[in-house]
Amino acid sequence: MTRKIESVAVLGGGTMGAGIAGACAEAGCRVLLLDVSNEAAAKALDRIVNGRPPAVDTPEAAARIETGSFDDLAKIADYDWICEAVIEDLDTKRTLFERLEPLRKDGSVVSTNTSGIPLRSITEGMPERLRRDITVTHFFNPVKVMKLMELVPDADTTQDAVDALAEFCGQRLGKGVVHAKDTVNFIGNRIGCYWMLAGLHKARAALEQGLCMEQVDAVMGAPVGLPSTGLYGLIDLIGLDIMDFVAKNLDLNLPADDAGRAWLGFPPAERDMMARGQLGRKTGGGFYKLTKHEDGSRTKETFDLLAGDWRPAQEASSSHGDAKSLIFADDVEGRFAWACMGGALVYAADLVPRISDDIVNVDRAMRWGFGWKKGPFELLDEIGPSEVITRLEQEAHQVPRMLAILRDAGAESFYRDGGKEFLGADGRYRPVTGE
């Protein structure tokens, strides 16, 4: 069966729901946006039209959106895709799916926009029709700007349902669709949150060895192809409270032997910041603070984690210009980069095929969702997989799954022929498809 999506019902008018509704309306679709009340839905539409930035660019797109409350749920019978985007609470989602399932039409596809709740937990005990037609569609925020959308099927989801959502989100919405498996935090957040949570601990060691916080961010920026926010700047943008929420979800759902379990608790200084509400940009300051003065000037300060107090921010840069020279450098920057970035790459190399069937989806997820210039396996190719394996063996560390596959296959890189082929989990090269 070929399914076509021309109309979309979005259930939940929060940040993500409003963003998805706006994107679909901008793509020319008829959109139904429902929330807990008519007033809440109207406020969501106002944010779609008048937000900074707005989720739609034209009055014509806004006119395609009809609003209502969950009392109007029967209207979903006229829509091809029903996208649930309510709060991240399992019981709330399950209750809503129980209500909507008898109301939707045959052939419609259904999705949940969740960043961490396993799909199997949502669908357990649900009717077979729903289990055949449902996926996760994990958009990244803000929907209008971020390219990544992780598509995650359930064990019973039919291929035509997956294909319909992949085609619509990729072609009509212009998203970079990544195919992930139903594992905790999927691909992007699984690796990205490991990098951040482990990074806080490994950065502390680097601070004690002489790096300043601005140097930590400089090292975790341009040399390894990461955004200029670095480590501390990115967590300031996200918020320590969100990172704490993520860590608690990981604690509940990570496998018992997962390497990420070692880093789920904040270091003492960050715990103290959480306790006093020093969460990041949203609270006026976290690791950094920007003060605007009456004369229009601005002052940036850094919360020195070792001193426990604010000081003027410093200009900093890495003394190494590329990932390979940095990660193998025998200095404090190199040791930190090997521990932090090298650790994240090794972690990612042990997750295929558990979180995704292939390395291509992993690399795309990190490029499109976290702004990495190169994904983990592309970066390993730049650094040198053989050199990484040698160092791991010298340090008596276990060689992770995909690096071991590369070694045993006698391969020199994860990609070859100018990136047209990738190394599969079976040790054979396959063509790269899609973007």
Order of alpha helices (4+ residues) and beta strands (2+ residues): beta-alpha-beta-alpha-alpha-beta-beta-alpha-beta-alpha-alpha-beta-beta-alpha-beta-alpha-alpha-alpha-alpha-alpha-beta-beta-beta-alpha-alpha-alpha-alpha-alpha-alpha-alpha-beta-beta-beta
